[in-house]
Amino acid sequence: MTDVKLNERENNLLFDKSIIEICTSLLFFLTTFAICTYADVYVPNYEVPYWIMMSGAIPVVLSALVRQLNIPSFFKVIASFAFFVIYSIVFYPYFNVTIHLFVLVILDILNIVYAMLSIAKPISGRIKINGVLFAVLTNFLVKFALTYLMYDDREIDTTGLVINVFLAFFIYFVARQINEFEVGYYHSMRSSVLPVKEVSKQNRKTIVVVTIGFAVAIFCLWMLPWKFITNWLTYLIRLVMSKLLKQDDVITDDLDLNLMETGEEMIVEEEAVSNPWVYRFIWGTFGISIAAIFTILIVRAIMNEFGDKNNIRRQVVGSSDAVTDVIERVDRKPFLRRSANVFGTGYEMKIRKKFYKKVRKAISHGAEIKSSYTAKEITSAVDNLGKEQLGDLTKEYEKVRYK
Amino acid sequence: MTILVFLIIIGILVSIELAFYTKKGLSKLDVDVHFSQKIANPGDTIEVVEIAQNNKRIPLPFLILKFETPVAIEFNDMTNVALTDNFYREDMLTMGAYTRHTRRIKVTCTKRGYYTFTRITVSSADLLLVQKLGMTVPSDSSVTVLPERLSIDELHTLMVVTFSDIQSRRTLLTDPFSLAGIREYQPWDPMRQVNWMASARTGDLMVNQNDSTNNRRINLFINLEPYNTKNSNGLLEKTISIAYSFMLELYEQGISVAFYSNGLDVLTSLPVADKTAEISSMEQRGIDLARIDLTKEALPFFSLIDEYILSDVSDSLNVIISANCDDRFRAGLETALQQGKNLIWVLPCYKGDMSRKNMTVEATIAPHLKKLEVNGHD
């Protein structure tokens, strides 16, 4: 084993590469999970508990981390297999788990072989997300193939598979985010004196945006009556198609749209939908609030890591003989300007605000007013313009302003 | 279908984010790149200061700042710098909400000149790194690198000749209205010469020193016409350095000097000159000389001879520093000498350049020619 001392830049690169590797491995794991979900339905006596399926992530992630070590490839493969062997031995007593293990091992072999072939040898080499793309493709292909092969009238709960797809997309987006930054922008930055850690961290923070985006999308999906929407969309498409093909009858087979033919039935449909909507709304609001609180906590934790602890406003983040970097926080503007106190309170505020508004209006019409003008000078300038008349307001203004 | 709707929602969210960042991403962003000093000496290390300030609540994932500097401004840290006709530097800065990132990069001023930044561009991206955002930033920052100051040893020959000429014409009479300076009291000084204010300040008796009635003025002429067919700049730079160093030495001795040059200013394209002969700010003269652009063709030197030497009726000493020694230049000198003008021609030549060192000139010019050896080569 060679002792290689890495600089900050290389350490960060290695960290990003590890994230990509873990993403790839998790995607392969998700594929396994998908297969197991099918197997649960179609293979008699399969009955593998979900927690065992999920625990398959442990050897997958460990194996991905081992692949990042600076050891010969042979040892990496041996170590990766070792994790799976140990995992298999632990769960062997569960007889039905065999299939699960078999699928897991087969797919991970695929993953390991791919990773061994594609991993960039030099540490400073570019990040490649081909592995993630390959894993996403494998995931979807397996799902499509199994759906096609096992399609029958048997009831199957697809929620798990849909979540699986969501996760696959999410992992892909995270990997893409790191890759775009590294390959598209950061790779050209070679300097060892750059505030590498800060910039990389800032990019990783953008993953929070991806996470929030996905959370919002899932929330929308959950909240919206998408079945109703899709039925409508399908109906519209068919309507357009029939018009184009000049068919008189709109095909409405397998649609609940027939319910809309009479008003009475429509009411029944709406009532059926309304109750779940209330529940959805309540639970959705609750869920989004919890998610928002957690997001704020996470963002705060990240911000604290940036050196904001103990209200530090100025931080030297990188320094060398040639370059010095300083990051400071600048004063924020409040969301709402507290203008009330500027004009005083009560009657004073009323008069001063009125005077102020009229003067601003006169200025917008072209009145030339200097900041050194007295109230009377302002009044004469405004009155001369002829658009606004301050009149008695000036006397009142002077009373409240210079009381 | 769920997945399809999900993807549509994701697409809408991405589009909103993209549209928002395209519009607002680079707004309320203050970017400035400037030199830490306005004036520097050759060999000085100064700083290029990059300041990026985000005055809004929206963070940017990063900010890439690209700018060009002339090759005479050499970065101490040459990473992220590409060299072609200029140095192209690219820096990545962090840009959170309401933050200011300041980067100070040390640079060495290697050569006389007036330098500015050309093309400062800023680029960034939206948070999902889909769309690149970019803008150009104006900058009026500049640094003037003064000419190199030669050591007194290098100027020894020139200074000796100049001072001997001045001393030979100095009279013992002093001009009571012309103050040359203040010095310590000596036993032979009359009491009316005592400067009581200066004495109170220093704690010692100080006396005013009046100038000679024959306080001669020196006119310094700098000829920047090419001295070889290759249009080399080496000796022309040395010419400017000699002129600057010579003026500084004279300034320190309290001798007034006016200077004329046929070199053109980099900004105004006018000939650089200071005809006042007042002992004014030498820094300004240094700046004037620093701003001579040798890439612009110098005006014919004989016009300077015509305008300022031949028409000058005073008994001034004319010092001409010229690496150029072509026939027209020598003909001009001959004319001036025939009219009884008092002049010295300083010919800068490299120490190893034997052809220049052994160069012979007309008999009329030869007594007025002083060859000044300088280090370097073309």
Interface residues (C-beta under 8 A of the other chain):
Chain A: V162 V165 F166 F169 Q177 E180 F181 G184 Y185 Y186 S188 M189 R190 S191 S192 V193 L194 P195 E198 V199 Q202 N203 K205 T206 V209 V210 G213 F214 V216 A217 I218 C220 L221 L224 W226 I229 T230 F306 V317 S320 D321 A322 V323 T324 D325 V326 I327 E328 R329 V330 D331 R332
Chain B: M1 T2 I3 V5 F6 L7 I9 I10 L13 V14 E17 Q53 N54 N55 R57 P59 P61 F62 I64 F75 N76 D77 T79 N80 E90 D91 M92 L93 T94 M95 G96 A97 Y98 T99 R100 H101 T102 R103 R104 I105 K106 A125 L127 L128 L129
